[in-house]
Amino acid sequence: MSARMRPYWTSRLAESRKPRFPSLRGHVDVEVAIVGGGLFGCTTAYVLAAAGVRVALIEAKRIGQQATAAAPGVIVPEPAVPLVTLDAMHGRRAARAAWEMSRRAALDFAALLRRLGVRAELEPVEIANYLSAREEGRELEREGRLRREMGIEGQWLTAARASAQLRTESSGAIRVKAGATFDPYRASLGLVRAAKSHRAKIFEGSPVVAIKQGGGRARDAMPLQISTARGLVTASKVIVTTGGPTRLFRPITRRFTPLVTYRVVTEPLSAALRHHLPASPFVLREATCPGHLLRWTRDHRLLFAGVERLRLPERSRPAALVQHSAQLMYELSLLYPDLSGIRADYAWDARISASDDGLPRIGPHRHYPRHLFALGAGRADDGSALLAASILLRHVTGTAEKQDALWGFGR
């Protein structure tokens, strides 16, 4: 396999066309500093700036080129955790509220990209939460029954119907409308440009080395100081959207698991071969954790994601990428035997962070006054960026709603 060992999304854009933003130098004073310039940080910067909040976004490397560039680019109109699991963890009312918030945010995120004119190859799709024929389908069928009882969208497909529609042997599936696929890297760039048009200050190549709070009795009244090697931001609040907790927040690392997962993108597939595969409006999402995800790209390639491992030392990454990308191509050929022998043109790994219960942690933490977080969304879909941004805006403006606590550290 002679795949290019880099993400498909950034490879498609020439280096000369990738925007550059200045590094942070000197002193900047804002209301809110956002640490982390991926899709979550860029979306939050836009939402806050559009609401009139003075914002500075600080990215350690390049805007949108870390975990975001490694994402599959799928908007799923439901939480990353199955409804039966949400019901068991939080009860029926909370499960419904979490589902409704996720669905609304997914629909609104797609609408936002359209309204802003972001050229991110946004395409509407249906999501098929499926199980392969090797898996027992009873849990998924139970999920389908609970959805029907709660009046929540999801069409249950029997093994025969799922196999016919997905064109692979399956023990069952739940079909969900109102999903979307898109290019997450270009979406980040579009959102950060929109944030900048609302006077947000954007910095990259500026790792944050310290966040200090004011001392003494007036501690809560004094601004936070966010330091980089060559600059300083003072802000009333700081929002951390770095995927997982950095070394600055080690006390909360126990709530998150650092993981690495893998993605491959095939060579463009011929029309004759595409005839034996599910149509492009489908995204296949394996209903196991961790599971595989399969989607089409606009240029008739398949993006296949899966294989999850604990985070590896840096020196082990290249060899692991070769091994697991080959494994992914083999697993893809098991799913669709007609793809046997097809090459992967791109392969990459994604360093993610998963929360302890599968849902992202969004909101304040009692040990960090005037800090807000959006962490642990590694297994969530990319559309949850707007869910996080909306919750964070309410916390910033003092209008937090009761159901926002479903996503917080205290749940």
Secondary structure, 3 states (H helix, E strand, C coil): CCCECCCHHHHCCCHHHCCCCCCCCEEEECCEEEECCCHHHHHHHHHHHHCCCCEEEECCCCCCCCCCCCCCCEECCCCCCCHHHHHHHHCHHHHHHHHHHHHHHHHHHHHHHHHCCCCCCCEEEEEEEEEECCCCCHHHHHHHHHHHHHCCCCEEECHHHHHHHHCCCEEEEEEEEEEEECCHHHHHHHHHHHHHHCCCEEECCCCEEEEECCCCCCHHHCCEEEEECCEEEEECEEEEEEECCCHHHHHHHHHEEEEEEEEEEECCCCHHHHCCCCCCCEEEEECCCCCCEEEECCCCCEEEEEEEEECCCHHHHHHHHHHHHHHHHHHHHHHCHHHCCCCEEEEEEEEEEEECCCCCEEEEECCEEEEEEEECECCCCCCHHHHHHHHHHHHHHCCCCHHHHHHCCCC
